[in-house]
Amino acid sequence: MKGFAFCALLLLAVGSAQSIQARSLAHEVTLPPVQGWQITATRKVSSVSCAARRRDTEGQRLYLSARVIADREATWELQVTTRLRALLDVAQATASVLVEDTPVATGQVLALGESTGSQGAGRYVRYEFAELAGGVVAIKPASAVELAAPGLAPLQIGSLAPIVTALEQCQRDSLNPAFWNKAVTLCN
């Protein structure tokens, strides 16, 4: 019985060590900016993510990413944090991405509270759209994208076409092993 317990513990320790190592190592490449967006590609054991961030443009911070796991389609995510907006009497509400007044994705808007910073005091909310995949087809060619939620004025974020195209190119480029030659190894 003691031998069985020892073998079980040994297998658990070896398996855990490999799992911890696999989760902790990632490779990251920073790509040239595209129209104010900073793009990074991150490769982990079973996935590649290409993400773009645009900071403080008219009080907005935008984050758009595409993540591919093995042979599946990309999972797209959009987050927009904006100041000078507040949800009234609720902590979160349903939100929509609109293209030409037509909803193309549904998510949520969260109240982040108030903050005082370099741009003065302000209220903040964050729009989160975790499942954009189908909406990207409509978002890419649109000249403007709008975010809508009950109790908030519509938020215009302009065209996302250049950054969607850049992230799609990042995904294609990441399939080439030479793409990762300039990668930085990270522990996450």
C-alpha positions in Angstrom: 0.0 0.0 0.0 2.9 2.4 0.8 4.4 1.7 -2.6 1.2 2.5 -4.3 0.9 5.8 -2.4 4.5 6.7 -3.2 4.0 6.0 -6.9 0.8 8.1 -6.9 2.5 11.0 -5.2 5.5 10.8 -7.6 3.2 10.8 -10.7 1.2 13.7 -9.2 4.5 15.7 -8.6 5.8 15.1 -12.1 2.5 15.9 -13.8 2.1 19.1 -11.7 5.6 20.2 -12.5 5.0 19.8 -16.2 1.7 21.6 -16.0 3.1 24.5 -14.0 5.9 24.9 -16.5 3.5 24.8 -19.4 1.3 27.5 -17.9 4.1 29.7 -16.8 6.1 30.1 -20.1 4.9 32.4 -22.9 6.6 34.1 -25.8 5.6 37.7 -26.7 6.4 39.8 -29.7 5.6 43.5 -29.9 4.7 44.6 -33.4 4.8 48.1 -34.9 1.9 50.3 -33.9 -1.1 50.7 -36.3 -2.9 54.1 -36.1 -2.3 54.6 -32.4 -2.8 50.9 -31.5 0.0 48.9 -29.8 -0.1 45.3 -31.0 1.4 42.3 -29.2 1.4 38.6 -30.1 1.6 36.0 -27.3 2.2 32.3 -27.8 1.4 29.9 -25.0 1.5 26.1 -25.1 -1.9 25.7 -26.7 -2.9 29.1 -28.0 -1.7 32.3 -29.8 -3.3 35.6 -29.0 -2.9 38.8 -30.9 -4.0 41.9 -28.9 -4.2 45.6 -29.6 -4.5 48.4 -27.1 -5.2 52.1 -27.7 -4.9 54.3 -24.7 -6.7 57.5 -23.8 -8.2 58.8 -27.0 -11.0 61.2 -26.1 -11.2 59.6 -22.7 -11.4 56.1 -24.0 -9.1 53.1 -23.6 -9.7 50.3 -26.2 -8.6 46.7 -26.2 -9.3 44.3 -29.0 -7.9 40.7 -29.2 -8.1 37.6 -31.3 -7.1 34.3 -29.6 -6.7 31.0 -31.4 -6.6 27.7 -29.5 -5.2 24.8 -31.6 -7.3 24.4 -34.8 -10.4 26.3 -33.7 -11.6 29.6 -35.0 -10.4 32.8 -33.4 -12.2 34.1 -30.3 -12.5 37.9 -30.6 -12.9 40.2 -27.5 -13.5 43.9 -27.3 -13.2 46.1 -24.2 -13.7 49.8 -24.0 -13.2 51.8 -20.8 -14.4 55.3 -20.9 -14.7 58.2 -18.5 -17.4 60.8 -17.9 -20.1 58.1 -18.1 -22.0 56.4 -15.2 -24.6 53.7 -14.9 -27.4 54.9 -12.7 -28.6 52.6 -9.8 -27.0 49.4 -11.3 -23.5 47.9 -11.3 -23.9 46.4 -14.8 -26.2 46.3 -17.8 -26.5 44.6 -21.1 -24.6 46.4 -23.9 -24.6 46.0 -27.7 -22.2 46.7 -30.5 -24.1 48.4 -33.3 -23.1 48.8 -37.0 -25.4 51.1 -38.9 -28.0 50.9 -36.0 -28.0 47.0 -36.2 -26.8 45.0 -33.2 -23.9 42.7 -34.2 -22.7 41.6 -30.7 -24.0 41.6 -27.2 -22.0 42.0 -24.0 -22.2 44.0 -20.8 -21.2 47.4 -19.4 -19.8 47.6 -15.9 -19.7 50.6 -13.5 -16.1 51.1 -12.4 -16.7 54.0 -10.1 -15.1 57.3 -9.8 -11.4 58.2 -10.0 -9.2 61.3 -9.7 -6.2 61.4 -12.0 -4.2 63.6 -14.3 -7.3 64.4 -16.3 -9.3 65.4 -13.2 -12.2 63.6 -11.5 -14.4 61.3 -13.6 -16.8 58.4 -13.6 -15.8 55.3 -15.5 -17.6 52.4 -17.2 -16.2 49.4 -19.1 -17.9 47.8 -22.0 -17.0 44.1 -22.4 -17.8 41.9 -25.4 -16.2 38.5 -24.9 -17.7 36.7 -27.9 -17.3 39.0 -31.0 -16.6 36.3 -33.5 -19.7 36.7 -35.7 -19.7 40.5 -35.2 -16.2 40.9 -36.6 -17.5 40.2 -40.1 -19.9 43.2 -39.8 -17.4 45.4 -37.7 -14.5 45.2 -40.1 -15.9 47.0 -43.1 -17.9 49.5 -41.1 -17.0 53.2 -41.2 -18.1 53.6 -37.6 -19.0 51.3 -34.7 -21.2 52.4 -31.8 -21.7 50.9 -28.3 -25.1 51.1 -26.8 -26.5 50.3 -23.3 -29.7 51.3 -21.5 -29.3 54.6 -19.6 -26.1 55.6 -21.4 -25.8 57.8 -24.4 -24.4 55.9 -27.5 -20.6 55.8 -27.6 -19.0 56.2 -31.0 -15.6 54.4 -31.4 -15.1 54.9 -35.1 -13.8 52.4 -37.6 -12.0 49.3 -36.3 -11.1 48.1 -39.8 -7.4 48.9 -39.7 -6.9 47.1 -36.4 -9.0 44.1 -37.2 -7.0 43.7 -40.4 -3.7 44.0 -38.4 -4.8 41.4 -35.9 -5.9 39.0 -38.7 -2.4 39.5 -40.2 -0.8 38.9 -36.8 -2.7 35.6 -36.6 -1.5 34.5 -40.0 2.1 35.6 -39.4 2.2 33.8 -36.0 1.8 30.5 -37.9 5.4 31.0 -39.3 8.0 29.8 -36.8 10.4 32.6 -37.9 7.8 35.1 -36.6 8.7 34.1 -33.0 12.5 34.6 -33.5 12.4 38.0 -31.8 10.1 36.8 -29.0 10.6 37.6 -25.4 10.0 34.8 -22.9 7.6 35.6 -20.1 6.5 33.9 -17.0 2.8 34.4 -16.5 
